[in-house]
Amino acid sequence: MRSDFDVVIVGAGAAGLAAADRLAGSGLEAVVVEARGRIGGRAETVQLASAGDPAATFPVDRGCGWLHSADINPLVPLIEAAGFVLDRTPAAWQRPAEERHFPVAEQRRFAEAVDAFEARVDAAAATGVDRPAAELLEPGNRWNPLLDAISSYHNGAEFERVSLLDYAAYQDTEVNYRVRDGYGAALARLAASANVILHCPVTAIDHGGRTVVIETARGRLSARAVIVAVPTPHIAEARIRITPALPAKVEAAGHLPLGLANKAFIGLLAPEAFAVGARFLGDIHRTETASYHVRPFGRPYIEAYVGGRNARALEAAGEGALIAFALDELRSLLGADVVRDFRPLAETGWARDPHALGGYSHALPMHAGARGVLAEPIDGRLFWAGEATHPVAFSTAHGAWLSGRRAAEEALAALLS
Ligand SMILES: Cc1cc2nc3c(=O)[nH]c(=O)nc-3n(C[C@H](O)[C@H](O)[C@H](O)COP(=O)(O)OP(=O)(O)OC[C@H]3O[C@@H](n4cnc5c(N)ncnc54)[C@H](O)[C@@H]3O)c2cc1C
């Protein structure tokens, strides 16, 4: 393969693909090198066979599924222009949960507890002093376990591990859309013409010489600039060896660990028994509970979502543990008779995925500044992208996309000046 480029982009997730898209037509020769045999990273749509009719399949997103902050999300117009249909109905978690599992009066009280917590977060963040977001939970409040469950879905971690300032900085316009044929499929379509080398993990980057040298499993590349767009554990754990060493980057990446979120997909033999788009929580009194979304797009399955410590423990327990957990919760909610018609379809394991190593980033308490440190270019030739580098849209696919564009613009400015 060709070995000399203007820009080598490491990682073909949303960030790396956005960087390639921005550099296309700029006159600079760019290539994306990707460890996996596919593009998209944590954006991945797969087809599942229906439990009732194995010949019928439907798409599900193993990673990102929602276009968050959709009214300002730059991917919305791009995805629509690429011919994908968006669903604009309110997100599952923005609609009331099923009354029989969570009485409406109780849902109202919980919503008040959420509002009060968020108000305390905003007031505390205004002081500019960082601390664990858990310190804003009211001691003894009966809704704390459920608030932490929501944190485990939102941050991939419980509030005690989450920086208050980072949490408060996240930008959420509360408009959320979905892609009918899959967010991962849409991103892959947007990047269809990108120059990507698959099955090509980068093992080392040497920026000590005149050009940057990139060691890969398929040989050595050189470039005038590199855009690093891999998940933070790869930097924090020096899975890519960078010389001369960059201790500030390693430290910043370590302060931005990936929380964990996983999904289980459970097929329904008799889907008509359930309302399309219903949602409920497994146990409103526990942090270790899943959120269930029933028949998304009218398809015959339930999507279970777990996060934080619960997701980690279930992954550690081995393949199948997440589905078994979800089926147990569903059994106690709906009854064994109903669950007899449920069939395990698939589950994710993002922490054991060697190229992801987790779900999405959160800043550890006292380290909200790490995102800025990680994003800072080095010597006008090492640039940094990935969801963890975005100041306000971290942990999302559109934040990753925006970070890739930003890194590409920095590279363009440096190389064309
Ligand atoms: C369960 C789950 C649900 C989610 N839900 C949503 C959602 O609803 N909405 C939303 O906006 N976001 C969501 N996200 C987050 C979103 O998927 C990510 O923030 C985003 O996709 C990250 O993009 P990225 O480019 O930063 O990283 P990645 O997508 O991880 O891309 C990095 C790429 O680098 C590659 N790589 C790693 N190491 C090397 C190496 N050594 N050499 C070469 N390549 C390497 C990886 O294989 C990968 O392809 C979810 C994530 C998960 C896991």
The ligand as a Gaussian input file, in Angstrom:
#p B3LYP/6-31G(d) Opt

LIG

0 1
 C      -24.472000       1.488000      24.035000
 C      -24.167000       2.858000      23.496000
 C      -25.210000       3.733000      23.230000
 C      -24.952000       5.010000      22.732000
 N      -25.996000       5.833000      22.438000
 C      -25.754000       7.028000      21.849000
 C      -26.836000       7.807000      21.355000
 O      -28.001000       7.404000      21.442000
 N      -26.541000       8.996000      20.753000
 C      -25.242000       9.443000      20.597000
 O      -25.032000      10.509000      20.021000
 N      -24.198000       8.699000      21.053000
 C      -24.420000       7.517000      21.663000
 N      -23.378000       6.719000      22.035000
 C      -22.007000       7.259000      21.945000
 C      -21.456000       7.295000      20.536000
 O      -21.648000       6.025000      19.942000
 C      -19.968000       7.638000      20.590000
 O      -19.780000       8.813000      21.368000
 C      -19.359000       7.887000      19.223000
 O      -19.778000       6.914000      18.280000
 C      -17.839000       7.890000      19.377000
 O      -17.211000       8.169000      18.147000
 P      -15.623000       8.313000      18.111000
 O      -15.244000       8.508000      16.689000
 O      -15.179000       9.306000      19.114000
 O      -15.068000       6.917000      18.654000
 P      -15.288000       5.445000      18.058000
 O      -16.597000       5.339000      17.406000
 O      -14.966000       4.506000      19.153000
 O      -14.190000       5.360000      16.913000
 C      -12.833000       5.108000      17.199000
 C      -12.306000       4.152000      16.145000
 O      -10.908000       3.929000      16.408000
 C      -10.628000       2.562000      16.132000
 N       -9.389000       2.206000      16.798000
 C       -9.174000       1.955000      18.115000
 N       -7.862000       1.685000      18.325000
 C       -7.242000       1.785000      17.124000
 C       -5.897000       1.608000      16.695000
 N       -4.923000       1.299000      17.555000
 N       -5.627000       1.754000      15.388000
 C       -6.601000       2.071000      14.478000
 N       -7.895000       2.235000      14.843000
 C       -8.200000       2.101000      16.144000
 C      -11.860000       1.842000      16.643000
 O      -11.980000       0.562000      16.100000
 C      -12.982000       2.781000      16.195000
 O      -13.461000       2.442000      14.922000
 C      -23.608000       5.417000      22.508000
 C      -22.559000       4.528000      22.746000
 C      -22.835000       3.265000      23.235000
 C      -21.690000       2.320000      23.468000

